[in-house]
Amino acid sequence: MLYNSKGRSHPPSFTHLRRMTDDTGLIEHALGRTPRRREGYTTDDNARSLWAVTEWLRDVPGAEVSESDRAQLLELASIYLSFMLWQQKEDGWWHNNVAYDRAPESESVSYDCQGRSIWACVSAWVGLPDSHKDAAKAMFECAMPTLGQLGSLRGKAYALSACAHALESERLGAIAFKPGWREQLKTHVVRFQDELIETFLRHSDEEWRWFETQMSYGNGVLPWALLRSYRVTHAPEALEIGLDSLSSLHAAMTAEEGWFRPIGNSGWRTRSRSSKWDQQPLEIFKLALALEEGAVALEEAGKQGVALLLAYDQGAAAKGGSAEAGAPGGDRGTGGFRGAGAIRAPEVGIALAVRSETEDGQVESRGAASTASESAAHAIEVADYAAQLRSARNRCLQWFFGDNDLGAIMADPSDGSGCDGLQEDGPNVNCGAESTIAYLMTAALCR
């Protein structure tokens, strides 16, 4: 295996991100590591890059960036903010595709782009220094009327996370709201959260624990959003379904050999089949994002006195699984976490329930596992499960350094570039915006 341990021991350079950025914004595509100016720009990528630089500017004890990197990241943040401010229309909607000559390209409205941009603005408003906050706040305010008009599931997921992040940050004193904002955002959080929960319940059953009839692209943002909202609402269903869908995604993205395998772009994953190739780094990043959020949500749940109950579907056990195989402290030969003492997260066929104490002192269980017999279910420690999720999160970064189907190196820390995908014949060596950001964000989450 060609795993390069230096990928984790040293922070990446931001040279390639700077190389892909001109005075307008982040260029979408590259030929190798050379920007392809003819491809132009997208608001999608500039929102992603704003999020990435904000994340790297966040203080993490023992993992701070250098002063020179910090200055470069702030300069890049200004460029990405300026691009997004330029492309936001007076009605609050963002135009997505822009030619290299700065002319807008013809397009239909993108709800995913809108939700992603709203999230990026809230992230920047909360996380950037005062010199950069005003533009992010102004764009968020302009976009607030569009929150009720988002028509895609992932757009709603980004918006849910944005509203929850803003509410929590305001409660902690990091930002200040204008009159009426708190009530508006609470309403949006409850509505978006209910919509994601209802969508999951409508499409899932004992053998398919997901929000849609297929797992396609950007899958991790769906459990991430519910887990992010839980920190604000403390709704048991949000935690339960967030963790349940996350465990399903984790299982779907785990190869029999134990490493992660992103669901391929050429066919996606359905109940009957899963595409193996055209693996996208973005899917690894989104899985890492959801795993980290799951751990944070569990830490919050622990403060609320919440316990988790695991119930093992007997149908899954009959196919070769067992309760012990997925239990904390167990280790499976296929798909388990790597390394000594590895612990496997629950896979499809395992239901999660949230157990908490009611106002009258009674213990209440919510979710599919609450109907299981005592012999088929048991409680697990919240802190132990959070540690499992963070262990899996760290393994996401290893995918970029050879812990994948081909043992291929997918990122270069020396300049911070990331390959565009993993094909059957090897990596796509073009290092475009999306894949580079996917690597940088995964590295940031694993600090």
Buried (B, 14 or more C-beta within 10 A) or exposed (E): EEBBEEBBEEBBBBBBBBBBBBEBBBBBBBEEBEBBBEBBBBBBBBBBBBBBBBBBBBEEEEEBBEEEBBEBBBEBBBBBBBBBBBBBEEEBBBBBBBEBEEEEEEEEBBBBBBBBBBBBBBBBBBBBEEEBBEBBBBBBBBBBEBBEEBEBBBBBBBBBBBBBBBBBBBEEEBBEBEEEBBEBBBEBBBBBBEBBBEBBEEBBEEEBBBBBEBBBBBBBBBBBBBBBBBBBBBBBBBBBBBBBBBBBBBBBBBEEEBBBBBBBBEBBBBEEEBBBBBBBBBBBBBBBBBBBBBBBBBEBBBEBEBBBBBBBBBEBBEEEBEBEBBBBEBBBEEBBBBEEEBBBBBBBBBBBBBBBEEEEEEEEBBBBBBEBEEEBBBEBEBEEBBBBBBBBBBBBBBBBBBBBBBEBBBBBBEBBBBBBBBBEEEBBBBBBBBBBBBBBBBBBBBB
